[in-house]
Amino acid sequence: MAEFAGRTDFWNIGYPIAGILVYLIAPIAIASIAYAIRRRWKLWHTAQAPVDLGSTSDRWKSFLSLIAGGLLAHRKFVRRRDTYPGVMHFAIFWGFSILLIATTVAALEFNAEKYLNWILPTMHIRVQLGFIWDVFGGGLASIGLFMALWRRYVIKPGRLNTALDDGIVLSFLFAILITGFLVEGLRIGATELNTTSPYFNESIAGWSPIGWVFAKTLLKIGFSTNMLETLHAAGWWLHAGIFLIAIIYSASHFDRLTHILVSPMHWYYRNLGPRGALKPMGDFQQLETFGAKDIPDLAWTQLLSFDACTNCGRCQDACPAWASGKPLSPRALIQGMQGYMEQRSPILLGTPSGEVPPPPSQSMVHEAIGDEVLWSCLTCAACLDACPVEINQIDPIIDMRRFLTLEEASTPETAQSALQSIEQRGHPWRGTTLTRTTWMDGLNIPTMAEKPETEILFWVGCSGALVERGLETTRSMASVLKKAGIDFAVLGDEESCTGDPARRLGNEYLFQTQAEANIKTFNQYDLKKIITTCPHCFNTIKNEYPQLGGNYEVVHYTAFIGNLLKDGKLKPNEAGIGKIGTVTYHDSCYLGRHNGEFDAPREIISAIPGLNFVEMDLNRERGFCCGAGGGRMWMEEEGQRVNHMRTDQFLETGADTVAVSCPFCIQMFDEGIGSKDQNKQKRAVDLINILDEATN
């Protein structure tokens, strides 16, 4: 074999015996991992709900874009101001990845030369590559592991309740890393720094700086060449043995090391559709049961997501329901579902084909999770956005709500009243004296029936037409559209609830009924664009109606008005903003996190001259829910109220006005401001009202 500078393969270990044993370790490790994944794959597929995986090419494009983007998890850490764990995970992941690449390259170089007589290009730069492997591999991994040790056992964030499991994982990783450095140091000390060795070459020893430090330390202590060689051989096998034991342990326990494989699988199989669209139930005439009461009622990709969870607790920290003292912890929900899967799925697997499996020892809905947990969810997606591996906690919650609502009729009483009102009156606001056209009095607004050639529909929504507080917003929206010279019309009495509250409260049948009726109405007209003021209506028509064949261009008013401002069709001035004072802005969950629209509202604010704007601490992706989402608008809230917490965050800014772009949010802020006795000093205003006042 040709001689190249750098490490001599299998030095002091003996070839072919060592090589044979190494090549046995690799298949054992691979087989252990394959066995673990195959076992879990069978458990995952005890779930029987249909899964639409869509295009394989789209999945690969999306998956590779995450990898090319530098790891989704690390970008999220930085964006969420969670820099310390972001750097820590980055260092651990890339450090050990580089070390794995180094091992792979070395194996390819050795076998290509020995058995194929090929000299790979990397052979000519082994010394330089050794520096990369040592510093950017071992160095990064060391930094990451020490940061992890400090974080878990010194800083000890409250959400990290896995000290024992983390200790085992960190012990394995530290052992692999330290023995690797030690073996490298022993080799360098016995060869490149040993003047009696045929491999003596002090000039290249420093290219492996960490190994060089170990070597110098051992020589300083007084280790002889024979002792270095003996310890090197023992350390080499110890290093290989620890690696094998770590792989077997992870495969048998399916722990946090195994998630390194499961998380990328989850990224690949995750839902590629709009975040704001709930998982559909399908054709009611073909369904035997409604919602999810047991594992077979879920989708296998959901079970995969339970195993992808690392129990890090970031979802729990972000959850407003948990922060306000509700029983919902997104982390506990996913861990509870994983535990139920591990208990129930083996029983389902062991049931012969054609036989009915025995009933579960505990109810998935009522006992493993709990009714109050399920009804606490605001569907705000704070948990999903915070999750490093994008686990969707909302879909299983809604699946189980569907079971409670459609199978057991156990919806909370006030929420059931709203559902009955939608079914009987086409809106959830029981007791209102307003009609769909009250707000139009004296404004000369055409309906689509009167002007069917109009290409733009202004969708008013139930809150915009039937809640007194919403009328001002709706009138301002119509006023601004007129000032910009936009030709638009409304549906008037033809408009009916989109079905959003029904779907999020678990009544999928009512949602589909409402959606199909609205789609039929839309299709009567040659609509080119639908503009909404309500983010919930916007999300439902834009992202969920396509599931039922209703495909339309839907725009929230912030984006539409933002473009009008850019085009110069609206020219606001300072004359009408005197009483506004300093303004802060609250991001609606269904406009922001669910649909990614954060910039348009702020562009409108920046376009209004003289408006003094300050941000809340929790803004944009990190925005805190107003408390109305997920049907919670129509449920009684005991204990600390989420909207009161958000109101406190508004008051902390010192701003006089909180601007919103959602009728639900404005109602929640009104109540919150009133509860703090701040009605005379502070107020909540829809952003379109501010723009209307500032525009002639």
QUIVENMO-V382427 format. One record per backbone hydrogen bond with DSSP energy under -0.5 kcal/mol. CO is the residue of the C=O (numbers start at 1). NH is the residue of the N-H. If there is no record, write none. Layout:
((CO:NH) (CO:NH))
This chain:
((7:9) (8:11) (10:13) (10:14) (14:18) (16:20) (17:21) (18:22) (19:23) (20:24) (21:24) (21:25) (22:26) (23:27) (24:28) (25:29) (26:30) (27:31) (28:32) (29:33) (30:34) (31:35) (32:36) (33:37) (34:38) (35:39) (36:40) (37:41) (38:42) (39:43) (40:44) (41:45) (43:46) (44:47) (49:300) (51:53) (55:59) (56:60) (57:61) (58:62) (59:63) (60:64) (61:65) (62:66) (63:67) (64:68) (65:69) (66:71) (67:70) (71:75) (72:76) (73:77) (74:78) (75:79) (76:80) (77:82) (78:81) (82:86) (83:87) (84:88) (85:89) (86:90) (87:91) (88:92) (89:93) (90:94) (91:95) (92:96) (93:97) (94:98) (95:99) (96:100) (97:101) (98:102) (99:103) (100:104) (101:105) (102:106) (103:107) (104:108) (105:109) (106:110) (107:111) (108:112) (109:113) (110:114) (111:115) (111:116) (112:116) (112:118) (113:117) (118:120) (120:123) (121:124) (122:125) (123:126) (125:129) (126:130) (127:131) (128:132) (129:133) (130:134) (131:135) (132:136) (132:137) (133:137) (133:138) (134:139) (135:140) (137:141) (138:142) (139:143) (140:144) (141:145) (142:146) (143:147) (144:148) (145:149) (146:150) (147:151) (148:152) (149:153) (150:154) (150:155) (151:156) (151:157) (157:160) (159:161) (162:166) (163:167) (164:168) (165:169) (166:170) (167:171) (168:172) (169:173) (170:174) (171:175) (172:176) (173:177) (174:178) (175:179) (176:180) (177:181) (178:182) (179:183) (180:184) (181:185) (182:186) (183:187) (184:188) (185:189) (186:190) (187:191) (188:193) (191:194) (192:201) (193:195) (194:197) (197:200) (201:204) (201:205) (202:206) (204:207) (205:208) (208:212) (209:213) (210:214) (211:215) (212:216) (213:217) (214:218) (215:219) (216:220) (217:221) (218:222) (218:223) (224:228) (225:229) (226:230) (227:231) (228:232) (229:233) (230:234) (231:235) (232:236) (233:237) (234:238) (235:239) (236:240) (237:241) (238:242) (239:243) (240:244) (241:245) (242:246) (243:247) (244:248) (245:249) (246:250) (247:251) (248:252) (249:253) (250:254) (250:255) (255:259) (257:260) (258:261) (258:262) (259:263) (260:264) (261:265) (262:266) (263:267) (264:268) (265:269) (266:270) (274:277) (276:278) (283:286) (283:287) (284:287) (291:293) (293:364) (294:297) (295:298) (296:48) (298:49) (299:302) (299:303) (300:304) (301:305) (302:306) (303:307) (304:308) (305:309) (306:309) (313:317) (314:318) (315:319) (316:319) (319:323) (320:324) (321:326) (322:325) (327:329) (329:333) (330:334) (331:335) (332:336) (333:337) (334:338) (335:339) (336:340) (337:341) (338:342) (339:343) (340:344) (341:345) (344:347) (344:348) (345:349) (346:350) (347:351) (348:351) (350:352) (352:355) (363:367) (363:368) (364:369) (365:370) (370:374) (371:375) (372:376) (373:376) (374:377) (381:385) (382:386) (383:387) (387:390) (391:393) (392:396) (393:397) (394:398) (395:399) (396:400) (397:401) (398:402) (399:292) (399:403) (400:404) (401:405) (402:406) (402:407) (403:407) (403:408) (404:410) (412:416) (413:417) (414:418) (415:419) (416:420) (417:421) (418:422) (419:423) (420:424) (421:425) (421:426) (421:427) (422:426) (426:497) (428:430) (429:432) (435:438) (437:440) (438:441) (440:443) (440:444) (444:446) (446:490) (447:451) (451:454) (452:526) (455:457) (455:528) (455:529) (456:458) (456:489) (457:459) (457:531) (458:460) (459:533) (461:465) (462:466) (463:467) (467:470) (467:471) (468:471) (468:472) (469:473) (470:474) (471:475) (472:476) (473:477) (474:478) (475:479) (476:480) (477:481) (478:482) (479:483) (480:484) (481:486) (482:485) (486:488) (489:458) (490:448) (491:494) (492:495) (499:503) (500:504) (501:505) (502:507) (503:506) (506:508) (507:511) (508:512) (509:513) (510:514) (511:515) (512:516) (513:517) (514:518) (515:519) (516:520) (517:521) (518:522) (519:523) (521:524) (522:525) (525:527) (529:457) (530:555) (531:459) (532:557) (533:535) (534:538) (535:539) (536:540) (537:541) (538:542) (539:543) (539:544) (540:544) (540:545) (544:547) (545:548) (545:550) (546:549) (549:551) (550:552) (552:554) (553:530) (555:532) (556:559) (556:560) (557:561) (558:562) (559:563) (560:564) (561:565) (562:566) (563:567) (564:569) (564:570) (565:568) (571:696) (573:576) (574:577) (577:580) (577:581) (582:656) (582:657) (583:614) (584:659) (585:587) (586:588) (588:591) (588:592) (589:594) (591:597) (592:596) (594:276) (596:598) (598:602) (599:603) (600:604) (601:605) (602:606) (603:607) (604:608) (605:608) (607:609) (608:611) (610:612) (611:613) (612:583) (617:619) (618:624) (619:622) (620:623) (628:633) (629:632) (631:634) (632:635) (636:638) (641:645) (642:646) (643:647) (644:648) (645:649) (646:650) (647:651) (648:652) (649:653) (650:653) (650:655) (651:654) (656:683) (657:584) (657:659) (658:685) (659:586) (660:687) (662:666) (663:667) (664:668) (665:669) (666:670) (667:671) (668:672) (669:673) (670:674) (671:675) (672:676) (673:676) (673:678) (674:677) (678:681) (678:682) (683:658) (685:660) (686:689) (686:690) (687:691) (688:692) (689:693) (690:694) (691:695) (692:695) (694:573))
